[in-house]
Amino acid sequence: MRPKKLFIFLADGVGLRNFAFTQFYALGKARGYEVVFWNASPFALSDMGYTEIKIPRAKNHRWSELVKNAQIQIELTLNKQRSQDAVYDSYRFPSSPKTAPAWVKKFLLSLLIFSNQSQKGLLRIQRLLAYLEKKTPYYSYCLELLQQEKPDLLFCTNQRLSLALAPIMSAQSLQIPTASFIFSWDNLPKGTKLVQPDYYLVWSQHMKSELQYYYPQVADAHIKITGTPQFESHFDNSLKQSREEFFAEHGLDVTKKYICFSGDDITTSPNDPIYLADLARAVRKLNEKGQALGILFRRCPVDFSDRYDAVLDEFKDCLVSVAPNWEKQGVDWNTILPTQADTRLLVNTVFHTEFVINLGSSMVFDYVAQQKACAYIRYDVANCAVADWSVQKIYNFIHFRSMPSATAVYWIDSAVAMKGVIVKMLSNTEPVVVDQAQVWFEKINQQPAQLASERIWNTFDELLN
């Protein structure tokens, strides 16, 4: 009897981080599975000793991007109508065409949206997208390969990728079971669920409820709660370095305690360099009063801009940049890929810093996984480069409504208040913050967090038996 064969469709850095740079592959092999990565990313998984099949010509239909964008906009409109909540408009990003072809595309997009703003219209758009993808050479390739390889299950690591449509649909046409992972805690309200597999793997009961709310056609039995492998590495003590080794490797001062400032992408937080400078000024003032503090700056992994350079240069006395180990292998966001070394770097960044400060980042969960606190920045600045941007817009996003208590993080409501919050966090006089952050973590991600990969394999066992 041949072993069960699992095909893992992987096309981006998130899939690499969750399913290639964790214990996931080894656990599957230990259970006797034949695990094959169907790899549409630029990363060479064979270099890690994994079995992979590289996809040589993964290309969507030329009109699929337009239809996909129409689907997202229609879903946001339907979500707004269903909930009577204007927050869904904040997930839209209006375009400003600069060429004649771009204006034509915008007009066609508007036409598609206008003529399909109903549940029936959404179904028409989804069928149109499926029709277009089935006309591509990519779909024919997927169909032919799956007929040859005959996997027992196709698992997609990301529910929002257009490149996943052809693999999922071709597998379903051959009656091969399909499953997809919802890869982020904020994805479902955004209308970005493109694939329609047989089964969905979600982080928690909270995410399952969200999936059922936005997509009531998905049967309860077809949603499996597994947690995410994203946080497993924080529980692997073999990844942790000594303080001396980590500080020497990154040019840190062993006489200082370090605060982590984790950056967001430029769309989420265009004012991050200002916030970082405000933090550096607060640290300088505390050091003048006898503290020995430093700032470890970890930028957003997909932000390769120079927008922090002036701040890093001005505050060299207390600010050190420890950049994520991600590599830019193309122009699109999904070709900016993590390395295995970044898993270790992130674990040790959390382990060797006192706490983290940021604007609404999921790093709150990385820190609470190691029982450390997070402070969220909650103030606007003068002369913001983006006219309609505000911190209130960010914290009004649906995923922040999952916070069980406002005390799950510290709040920094002004640059002046920065110093006082730092002192409070260093003194650790409010352990309730970490306790409430843990409650939030348990709501967002199935516990124990370190057993997510094992639960995913249990789900595959269940589906195939």
C-alpha positions in Angstrom: 0.0 0.0 0.0 1.5 3.3 -1.1 1.8 6.2 1.4 -0.7 9.0 1.3 0.6 11.8 -1.0 0.0 15.4 0.1 0.5 18.2 -2.4 1.2 21.5 -0.8 0.6 24.5 -3.2 3.0 27.2 -2.1 3.5 30.6 -3.9 4.6 33.2 -1.3 6.7 34.0 1.7 3.8 33.4 4.2 3.5 29.8 3.0 7.3 29.3 3.3 7.3 30.7 6.9 4.3 28.6 8.0 4.9 25.3 6.3 8.6 25.1 5.2 10.4 26.8 8.0 8.6 25.0 10.8 8.3 21.4 12.0 5.4 20.8 9.6 7.2 18.9 6.9 9.1 16.6 9.3 5.9 15.8 11.1 4.2 14.7 7.9 7.1 12.5 6.9 7.2 11.0 10.4 3.5 10.0 9.9 4.4 8.2 6.7 3.1 10.8 4.2 4.7 11.5 0.9 4.9 15.3 1.1 5.4 17.2 -2.1 5.7 21.0 -2.3 4.1 22.3 -5.5 6.2 25.4 -5.6 5.2 28.5 -7.5 7.6 30.7 -5.4 11.2 31.6 -6.5 12.5 29.8 -3.4 14.3 26.5 -4.0 12.9 24.1 -1.4 15.0 21.2 -2.7 18.0 23.0 -1.2 16.4 22.2 2.2 16.1 18.5 1.3 12.3 18.8 0.5 10.6 17.1 -2.3 9.3 19.8 -4.7 7.8 20.2 -8.1 8.6 23.7 -9.5 5.8 25.3 -11.5 7.4 26.6 -14.7 4.6 28.8 -16.1 2.3 30.0 -13.4 0.4 32.8 -15.1 -3.2 33.9 -14.7 -5.5 34.9 -17.5 -4.8 38.5 -18.5 -8.3 39.6 -17.4 -8.3 37.7 -14.1 -6.8 40.5 -12.0 -9.6 42.8 -13.1 -12.3 40.3 -12.3 -10.7 39.5 -9.0 -10.6 43.1 -8.0 -14.3 43.4 -8.9 -15.1 40.4 -6.7 -13.3 42.0 -3.8 -15.1 45.3 -4.2 -18.5 43.6 -4.5 -17.9 41.5 -1.4 -17.0 44.6 0.6 -20.2 46.3 -0.5 -22.2 43.2 0.4 -20.5 43.0 3.8 -21.3 46.7 4.4 -24.9 46.2 3.5 -25.2 43.1 5.7 -23.6 44.6 8.8 -24.7 48.3 8.3 -21.1 49.1 9.1 -19.1 51.6 7.0 -15.8 50.2 8.2 -15.7 48.0 5.1 -15.1 51.0 2.9 -11.7 51.5 4.7 -10.5 48.3 3.1 -10.8 49.8 -0.3 -7.8 51.4 -2.0 -8.8 53.8 -4.8 -6.5 53.8 -7.8 -5.3 56.9 -9.7 -4.8 55.8 -13.3 -2.1 57.7 -15.2 -2.3 56.1 -18.7 -5.1 55.5 -21.2 -5.0 51.7 -20.7 -5.2 52.1 -17.0 -8.3 54.4 -17.4 -9.9 51.8 -19.6 -9.3 49.1 -17.0 -10.7 51.3 -14.3 -13.8 51.9 -16.4 -14.3 48.2 -17.0 -13.8 47.5 -13.3 -16.5 50.1 -12.4 -18.8 48.5 -15.0 -18.3 45.0 -13.6 -18.9 46.2 -10.1 -22.0 48.3 -10.9 -23.7 45.5 -12.8 -23.0 42.8 -10.2 -23.6 44.3 -6.8 -25.8 41.5 -5.4 -25.3 38.0 -4.2 -26.3 36.7 -7.6 -23.9 39.2 -9.3 -21.1 38.0 -7.0 -21.7 34.4 -8.2 -21.6 35.6 -11.8 -18.2 37.2 -11.1 -16.9 34.1 -9.4 -18.0 32.0 -12.4 -16.4 34.4 -14.8 -13.1 34.2 -12.9 -13.3 30.4 -12.9 -14.1 30.4 -16.7 -11.1 32.7 -17.5 -8.7 30.6 -15.5 -9.8 27.4 -17.1 -8.9 28.8 -20.5 -5.2 29.3 -19.5 -2.2 27.1 -20.4 -1.5 27.2 -16.6 -4.8 25.4 -15.9 -4.0 22.7 -18.5 -0.6 22.2 -16.9 -2.1 21.8 -13.5 -4.7 19.3 -14.8 -2.0 17.3 -16.6 0.4 17.2 -13.6 -2.3 16.2 -11.1 -3.4 13.4 -13.5 0.2 12.1 -13.5 1.0 12.6 -9.8 -2.4 11.5 -8.3 -2.1 13.2 -4.9 -4.6 12.2 -2.2 -5.1 15.8 -1.1 -4.1 19.2 -2.4 -3.4 21.8 0.4 -3.2 25.5 -0.5 -1.2 27.6 2.0 -2.9 30.9 1.2 -6.6 31.6 0.4 -6.1 34.9 -1.4 -3.7 34.0 -4.3 -5.0 34.2 -7.8 -2.3 31.6 -8.8 -4.1 29.1 -6.5 -7.3 29.1 -8.5 -6.1 26.8 -11.3 -4.6 24.2 -9.0 -7.7 24.1 -6.8 -10.1 23.9 -9.7 -8.1 21.3 -11.6 -7.9 19.1 -8.5 -11.6 19.3 -8.0 -12.3 18.4 -11.6 -10.3 15.2 -10.9 -12.1 14.6 -7.6 -9.0 15.2 -5.5 -9.9 16.6 -2.1 -8.7 20.2 -1.6 -8.1 22.3 1.5 -6.9 25.8 2.1 -5.4 27.6 5.0 -6.7 31.1 6.1 -3.2 32.6 6.6 -3.8 35.8 8.6 -6.0 37.0 11.4 -7.3 40.0 9.5 -8.0 38.5 6.0 -11.7 37.4 6.1 -13.4 40.8 6.5 -11.4 42.1 3.5 -13.2 40.0 0.9 -10.0 38.4 -0.2 -11.0 34.7 -0.1 -10.5 33.8 -3.8 -10.2 30.0 -3.7 -13.2 27.8 -3.0 -11.7 24.5 -1.7 -13.6 21.6 -0.1 -12.2 22.3 3.3 -10.9 25.4 5.2 -8.3 25.3 8.0 -8.6 28.2 10.4 -6.8 29.6 13.5 -9.6 29.5 16.0 -13.3 29.3 16.8 -13.3 33.0 16.4 -12.0 32.7 12.8 -14.4 29.9 12.1 -17.3 32.2 13.2 -16.0 34.9 10.9 -15.8 32.5 8.0 -19.4 31.4 8.6 -20.5 35.0 8.8 -19.0 36.1 5.6 -19.5 32.9 3.7 -22.6 31.2 5.1 -22.6 28.7 2.1 -19.5 26.9 3.7 -20.8 24.0 5.7 -19.8 23.7 9.4 -18.2 20.3 8.9 -15.9 21.7 6.2 -14.2 24.2 8.6 -11.4 22.7 10.7 -9.9 24.6 13.7 -6.1 24.0 13.8 -4.3 27.1 14.8 -1.4 28.5 12.8 2.2 27.3 12.7 3.2 31.0 12.6 4.0 31.2 16.4 5.4 27.7 16.9 9.0 28.8 16.8 8.7 30.9 20.0 8.3 27.6 21.9 11.4 26.0 20.4 14.2 26.6 22.9 16.8 25.2 20.6 16.5 28.4 18.5 17.4 30.7 21.4 20.8 32.3 21.6 22.6 33.5 24.7 22.5 37.2 25.4 26.2 37.5 24.7 26.0 35.8 21.3 22.9 37.7 20.1 24.2 41.1 21.2 27.6 40.5 19.6 26.1 39.3 16.3 24.0 42.5 16.0 26.2 45.1 17.5 24.1 45.6 20.6 25.4 47.0 23.9 25.3 44.4 26.7 25.0 47.1 29.3 21.6 48.2 27.9 18.1 46.9 28.0 16.5 47.0 24.6 13.0 48.0 23.5 11.8 46.6 20.2 10.1 49.0 17.7 8.5 46.9 15.0 7.7 48.7 11.8 4.6 48.4 9.7 4.3 48.7 5.9 4.0 52.2 4.5 0.3 51.9 3.8 -0.6 50.9 7.3 1.6 53.4 9.1 3.0 56.2 6.9 4.2 58.0 10.0 6.4 55.1 11.4 9.6 57.1 11.1 8.1 59.9 13.2 7.0 57.4 15.8 10.4 55.9 15.9 12.0 59.3 16.4 9.6 60.1 19.2 10.6 56.8 20.9 14.3 57.6 20.5 13.8 61.0 22.1 12.0 59.4 25.0 14.8 56.9 25.4 17.4 59.6 25.3 15.7 61.5 28.1 15.4 58.4 30.2 19.1 57.6 29.7 19.9 61.1 30.8 18.2 60.3 34.1 20.2 57.2 34.7 18.5 54.5 32.6 20.5 52.3 30.2 18.1 51.7 27.3 18.4 51.1 23.6 16.0 50.5 20.8 16.2 47.5 18.5 14.4 48.4 15.3 12.8 45.6 13.2 11.3 47.0 10.0 8.3 45.4 8.2 9.8 42.5 6.2 8.4 43.8 2.9 9.5 47.4 3.4 12.8 48.0 1.6 12.4 51.8 1.5 14.8 54.4 2.8 12.2 56.2 4.8 13.9 55.4 8.2 17.4 56.3 7.1 17.4 59.9 8.6 16.1 58.7 11.9 18.6 55.8 12.2 21.4 58.3 11.4 20.2 60.9 13.9 19.8 58.5 16.9 22.8 56.2 16.5 23.5 56.5 20.2 20.4 54.6 21.2 19.0 53.0 18.0 20.1 49.9 16.2 18.5 48.4 13.1 18.2 44.6 13.0 16.6 44.0 9.7 14.5 40.9 9.0 16.2 38.2 6.9 13.9 38.4 3.9 15.1 38.5 0.3 13.6 40.5 -2.5 13.5 38.2 -5.5 11.0 40.1 -7.7 8.9 43.3 -7.9 5.7 41.9 -6.4 5.0 41.6 -2.6 4.7 37.9 -2.9 8.2 37.6 -4.3 9.7 39.1 -1.1 10.5 35.9 0.8 11.6 35.0 4.3 14.7 32.9 5.0 15.0 30.2 7.5 17.4 32.4 9.4 14.7 35.0 10.0 12.7 32.5 12.1 15.6 32.3 14.5 16.2 36.1 14.3 12.6 36.8 15.2 12.6 34.4 18.2 15.7 36.0 19.6 14.6 39.5 18.9 11.6 38.8 21.2 13.7 36.8 23.7 16.3 39.5 24.1 14.1 42.7 24.2 12.0 43.8 27.1 8.8 44.5 25.2 7.6 45.8 21.8 6.1 49.1 20.6 4.3 49.4 17.3 1.1 50.6 15.6 -1.4 47.7 15.6 0.9 44.9 14.6 0.3 41.2 15.2 3.7 41.2 16.9 1.6 41.5 20.0 1.1 37.8 19.7 4.8 37.0 19.1 5.6 38.8 22.3 2.9 37.3 24.4 4.0 33.9 23.2 7.1 34.6 25.2 5.1 36.2 28.0 6.1 39.8 27.1 4.0 43.0 26.7 3.2 45.2 23.7 2.4 48.9 23.5 0.2 50.2 20.7 0.8 53.8 19.4 -2.5 55.7 19.2 -1.8 59.3 18.2 -1.8 61.2 14.9 1.0 63.5 13.9 1.1 66.9 12.2 1.9 67.1 8.5 1.0 63.5 7.7 1.9 62.6 4.1 -1.4 60.8 3.6 -4.3 63.2 3.9 -7.1 60.9 5.1 -4.9 58.6 7.3 -5.5 58.3 11.0 -4.7 55.8 13.8 -8.4 55.7 14.5 -9.0 54.3 11.0 -6.4 51.5 11.7 -7.8 50.5 15.1 -11.4 50.5 13.8 -10.5 47.6 11.5 -12.6 44.5 12.2 -9.7 42.3 13.6 -9.1 44.7 16.5 -12.6 44.2 17.7 -11.5 40.8 18.8 -9.5 42.3 21.6 -11.2 41.1 24.8 -10.1 44.0 26.9 -8.4 47.4 26.3 -5.8 46.3 28.8 -4.4 43.7 26.5 -1.8 46.2 25.4 -0.4 49.5 26.8 -1.6 52.5 24.9 0.7 55.4 23.9 -1.6 58.4 23.2 1.0 61.1 22.5 4.8 61.6 22.0 4.9 63.3 25.5 3.3 60.2 27.1 5.9 57.8 25.5 8.4 58.2 28.3 5.9 57.4 31.1 4.6 54.3 29.3 8.1 53.0 28.9 8.8 53.4 32.6 5.6 51.7 33.5 6.4 48.8 31.2 9.9 48.4 32.6 8.6 48.3 36.1 6.1 45.5 35.2 3.7 46.7 37.8 0.7 45.8 35.6 0.9 42.0 34.9 -2.7 42.2 33.9 -1.6 43.5 30.5 0.3 40.3 29.6 -2.5 38.2 31.1 -5.1 39.9 28.9 -2.9 39.7 25.9 -2.7 35.9 26.5 -6.5 35.8 26.7 -6.6 37.6 23.3 -4.0 35.2 21.9 -6.1 32.3 23.0 -9.1 33.8 21.3 -7.3 34.4 18.1 -5.2 31.2 17.9 -6.0 27.7 19.1 -3.9 26.6 22.1 -1.5 25.1 22.8 0.1 27.3 20.1 3.1 25.1 19.6 0.9 22.1 18.5 -0.6 23.8 15.4 1.3 21.7 12.9 0.3 18.5 14.7 -3.3 19.5 14.6 -3.1 20.2 10.9 -1.7 16.7 10.3 -4.5 15.3 12.5 -7.0 17.1 10.2 -5.4 15.6 7.1 -5.6 12.1 8.7 -9.3 12.8 9.4 -10.0 14.0 5.8 -8.2 11.1 4.2 -9.5 8.3 6.4 
